Amino acid sequence: TARNFLFNVKKGKFNGKVLLDSWINANLYIGGEIKNLAKENKLQINLKRAKLGYFSIKRLVLKNIKKLALDSVVVNGQVITVNLGKVLVTSTKK
């Protein structure tokens, strides 16, 4: 279960927090920068922080996003690039 979800985006920066209730109760924190590359129809997310309690899970998060092998998502270092053109085309073909 997740509760107390907070997410803010302001001037290209984002941060968020959610309390995860399970066999351990821990806060999940995320933060970084986001850019809309309108000419390229892409969204670029620079994930600077992902923590579960005191532990950094940034590498784990990035690795799992990369492991999904989505055509519209590319992970390069800590930068996640989403090709919005591919997302929209894929979702409308169903």
N, C-alpha and C positions, 0 to 999 in steps of 0.2 A: 504494500500500500504506500502511496505517496501523498504527502500533505504539506501544507504551508509552501506552495509553489510560488516563487517570485522570479520574474524575468524582466530585465530592463535593456532597452536599446536606445542609445543616445549618441548622436554625433559619430556614428561609425563604430562605437564600442558597445559590447554587450556583456552582461553578467547575469547569472542566475543561481538559484539555490532551491533545493527541495529536500524535505525530510523524508527519508525512506524508512518505513516501518517493516521490519522482517524479524528474523531471529536476532539481528543486531539493529539498533536504531542509529542511523548515521545520516549526516547531511551530505548531499551531493552538491558541489560547487562547480560552476563553469564560468569561463570568462575569456574574452578575446576581442578581436576586431572583425568587422564585416564590411565588405565593399560590394557595391552593385556595379558590375562592369557592363553597362547598358549597351554599348556598341557591340560587344561580343556576346551579349545575351547570357552572361554568366554571373554567378554569385560567388564571391571569394570569402571564405571564413578562415581567419587565422586563430586557431585555438591555442591560447596562451596558458590556460589553466583548466584542469579537470581534476578535482579531488573528491575522494570519498572519505569523509572524516579528516584525519591528518595525512592520509596516504594519497600520493599522486597517482592518478589512473590515466593520465593524458596519453601515454604511449599505448596503453591497452585500448583506449577508445579509438585512437587513430588506426591502430592495427586492425581492429574489428570492422571499422568502416571500410578500410581498404579490402579486407577479406570478403566483403559483400560482393565485390566485383561488379558494381553497377556501371552501365555504359555512360551514364550522365554524371558520375561522381569520380573525381580524381583526387588522391591524397598524395601530396608532395611535401615531405617533412611535416610541419605542423599546420600546413595550409590545405584546406579542403576546398576544391573548386567544383561547383555544381553548374553543369551546362543546362540552363533552363530551357533551351530549345529542344534538347533531347528529352527532357522530362515531360514537356508538354506534348511532343509528338508521340512518345511512348504511351502516355496516359489516354490519348484520344484514339488510338488504334484498336482498342478493345471492342 
